[in-house]
Amino acid sequence: MRGACLLVLLPSTIAFAQPVMRPADDVLTSCTAELDRRGVAWKPAKRAGVAHGVEIIGSLGGVTLSASGQPLVIDCSLAVSLDEAGRYLRELGVEQATFSSAYSRRNVRGTNRPSKHSYGLAIDVHTFNGTNLGTLRVDRDYEQGLGDDVDCVGRPLTQGGAVMKILQCQLARSGLFHLVLSPDFDDAHHDHFHLEVKPWSQRTGLRAPVPAIH
């Protein structure tokens, strides 16, 4: 029965990300220099429409992002945000994540407007995996309709649902992303989290002062 609430036990170290503004000159250096400072392994990747294309060779923020038969090619701005967001995933026990779409030339569904995937500024993540976590799938484990503006998480009924909802809330409230879309947004996102950033030239800090639109 869904009327009962499962007791969810999570690591006591988990804390929600608080948006933090950094001085403009702290982020408006070279984006690729920021990747180097963070120790991210990358190489240049030229793609039509991508301002600062990079191919990620290793992990981002200690989390390996993989997809069947395709490298992770994205704009540098997205790479920096994913690297910073890695600590939230690791705290929840995530070691690996799979994506189906990063750079992809296409329009937003039902419009003639290019998707941010066309510029390497968005990625769709479907599963999260860890040694102690097992495999969590957005289409199976994310519990829709939970939380509000005050209590983002709400009352998940399963351990997997709690992890997924906490992660979604952390990503949205971190200020690292402009958009964080989940199955709660519409049916087109029933099986993934859509994470989107602004171009590096439009960012005034690593973190925006307001939560992501989601």
N, C-alpha and C positions, 0 to 999 in steps of 0.2 A: 504494500500500500504506500502511496506517496504522501499520505497524511502524516507519517512519522518522520522525524529528522534523525539521520544517522550521526552518531558522535564522530566527528572528524578530528583525527590527531595529526598535527603538522609540526614541523620543526619549530622550536621556540625562537630561533634566530630570524625567522622570516619577518620582514618589516616592509611596509608599503613605501614605495619610492615617493619622495617629496620633490616637486619641481624646484630646481635650483637654477637661478640665473647666474651666468658667468659673464665677466666683462666681454664686450664685443670683440676686442682684440685678442681674446683668449681662444676664440673659435675661428676668426677670420684670417688665420694663417692658411698655408696650403693644406688642402684636405689630405692629400697623400702623405704630407709630412706628419700629419696627425696619425695616420695609420702606422707610419714608421715608428713614431714615438710610442705607440701602443704595442709594438712588436708583432703586428699583423703581417703575415706572409701574403704577398700579392704580386701581380704583374700587370702591366698596362693591357687594356682590352678595348680596342676601338670598335664601337658599334654605332650605327646610325641613330641619331637622336640623343645619345648619352653624352653629357657634358664632360664627365670625368670617369670614364669607364675603367673598372678594375676587375680582374679575375682573382678570386680568393683561393689561395692554394691550400691553406690549412684551416684552422678553426677561427671562430670569431667569439671573443669573450670566453674562451674555454669550451665552446659548444661547436660541434661539427654539424654543418648544414650540408645535406646531400640530396641529390635527386637522381633518378635512374637515367644514366647516360648523358647527363649534361653538367657542365661546370657551373659554378656560381659566378655569373657575370652581372655586376650591378654598378650603379653610380657610387662613387666614393662616399658621398653623403650618407647613403643608406648603410654602407659598410661600417662607418663610424658608429652610427646609432645601434646597429646590431651587436657590435663589439661591446659597447657600453651596457646594452641590455642583457648580455650574457650572464652577468652576475645574478640577475633575478632568476634566470632559468636554472643556474647551477644551485642556488639556494633551495630550489624545489626538487632537486635531484635529477635535472635534465642534463644529459651528456651529449645527446644527438637529437637532431630534428630533421624532418624531411620536408622539402618544398616541391611544388609542381610547376611554379611559374615565378620567375624573377624578371629578367629582361625578355620582353615579348612584344612585338609590334602588333598592336591591336587597339580597337576602340572600346570605350566603356559600353557595356552591353546596352543595346537599344538606342544608342546615340551615334553621332558622327564625331564625337570628341575623343581624341587619343587618350588611352589609359596611361596612367603614370608608369605602368610596366613598360611602355614604349620608350621611356626615358631612363629606365633602370632605377627608378625611385620607389619601387614597390616590390614586395615579395609575398607569396601566398604559402603559408606554412600549415601542414596537415597533421603531422604526428610529432610526438615528443617521447624520447626514450632515455632510460637510465638504468643502471645496474640494479638499484634498489626500488626504482619506480616502475619498471616494466615499460610497456608501450601504451601511451595514451593517444587516442584518435579524436580529433575535433568532432567528426561526424557521429561518434559513438559515446564519447565521455563528457562532452560539454553539455551542461544543463541550462537550457534556455529560460529566460524570463526571471532571472534572479537579480537581486540587488536594486539599489536606487542611488540617487545623488549623494545620500549620506552614508549608507552602508552598501558599498559597491558589490561585495561578495554575496550577501544574502545568506541563505541557509541551504547549501548543497546537501543532497541526500547520499552521495557517495564520496569516497576518498578521491577517486579520479576526478569527479566533478568539482571538488573543492580545489584541487591543484590547478585545474584548467581555468576556473573562475578567478582564483587569486592571480594567476599569471596574466590573464586578460586585463584585470584591474591594474596591475602593476605597469604593464606596457602602456595602457591608456593614460595613466596618471603620472608617468615618469617625465613627460615632456619631451621624450626622445623622438616621438613620432607625431606626424600631423594627422594621420588617420589610423585607427585601429578598428577594423571591422570584423565582427564575429557572426555566428549564426543568428544572433539576436537582431542583426541589421536587416537582412533579407534572405530569401531562399537561395540566392546565388552564392551566398557565403556559408551554406549549411555544413561544409566539410573543411573549412580552413579559416585561419586568421589572416586577414589582409593587413600588412604593415606598410605604411607609406610615409615618406619624409619629404621635406621641401628641399630644393636645390641648395647646395652649400652657400652659394652667393646670397640666398634669401634668409639664411639663419643668423640670428643675432646672438645666439648662445648655443651651447651643446644641448641644453634643455630649454624648451619654451616655457613661459611663465604660466601657461594654462594647460589643462589636460588635453589629450588628443580628442578630436571629433570622432565619435563612434556610435 
